[in-house]
Every structure is written in C-alpha cells, then in structure tokens.
Amino acid sequence: MKILLVSATEYELDLSGQKNKINVETDTLISGVGIASTIYNVTKKLMQNEYSIAIQAGIAGAVTDELDLGETVLISADTFGDSGIEEAGVLKTLFSMGLANENNFPYKDGWLLNTHELLISTELKTIRSITVNKITDNKEQIERQRIMFNPQAESMEGAAFHYVCLQQGIPFLQVRSISNRVGERDKRKWELEKAVSNLNNEVNKIIQLLSQ
C-alpha cells in the first residue's frame, strides 16, 4: 500500500513523526492554503504517482456547538460554500441559479461525498463541511452559509481535495481537527496546539488501520 498524505501547511502535519511511527510507504504533499493551490498540487501529484489512498489532514473551524475544540472528525460530505451569487443579502449557489447541475459527476445533490468504509468503521465522528475562499468574522455571511448548507465545519481546502480525488477515482479521507469556532478571530480562544496534536495522533491510527 502506498499512501499520499496531504496537508495545506507544514504546521498542521507533524512531519517528524510520520515515517517513524508507520510501517507503510507514504508520500507527503504540502499543497498550500486555499482551493486553487490544492486543486493544482494534488492533481499534479496524483498524475505523477499511483497511490492506494489519499488522506488530507488539517484543522477546521466549527460552525456548530456540537463539535469540541480539539476534536478530530472525518468529513463525509463537502462542497464549495461561497461559489455562487449573492443578491440582496441572499446567497445563491451555481446549482440553485441553474448554472450547473447538482447531480453532474462528481456532485450528488450539490455535495462531494466520500463513502470510504473507514467513515463507518472508526470511532471518529463523521460530519458535513463547507470549503470557502475567505475566512470571515462577518456574522451575516456566516448565517447565510448556515442557512444554505447547514454545515458543521468549514475549511479552505476540503472540497477541492474531494473534487480532485473523485475525478481521479482514488479512495480518499479528509481528516480535520477543530481549532476554533467559525467567526472567532481572537486566537487566544483557539486550541491550535491541541487540534494539531490530536489530528496527527488520529492520522497515525488511520494509517495503521489501513496498513493491516
């Protein structure tokens, strides 16, 4: 088995410990922050190499209170949360405007879904997330996204990763640890270190399960 481990930044991934703890072949890709960088770099890597599975590991913001700071989750559904049209304070997706079909591959009902068996065989919670180009503390924008998508978390790369892996036909997992509440920009109230530590612990467990 050969695994591609993807993270937006080196900070989110404990590169020093991965290869020492896991007896399986892994490549690491620091894809960069954001949708465009993720799509380009992950696609390029998958076109140049063959992998059994790709795993994206990173932090995320919690949209709802049901997620604890530092908690690690698996993303079962992701989509682009700010790709569309905003008119008179109403957010309209490309799908709702008739500019794209919500069931054209790789979408299903407007979502990029993951059905990997580990989503139901691990103890980690599986959630729905959205991916945004712009992180904001604007309460009105956050509320519009809540109404439209009813997400539990948000990131800046997840849907891009899902999109590429689905298009390339490679099994994948998106693993996220909750570092903050969406809209809270005071980093003194974040749990970055706890989130990153828990993230790497759970990624190691997942890779060990996959290698069995």
Secondary structure, 3 states (H helix, E strand, C coil): CEEEEEECCCCCCCHHHHHHHCCCEEEEEECCCCHHHHHHHHHHHHHHCCCCEEEEEEEEEECCCCCCCCCEEEEEEEEECCCEEEECCEEEECCCCCCCCCCCCCCECCEEECCCCHHHHCCCEEEEEEECCCCCCCHHHHHHHHHHHCCCEEECCHHHHHHHHHHHCCCEEEEEEEEEECCCCCHHHCCHHHHHHHHHHHHHHHHHHHCC
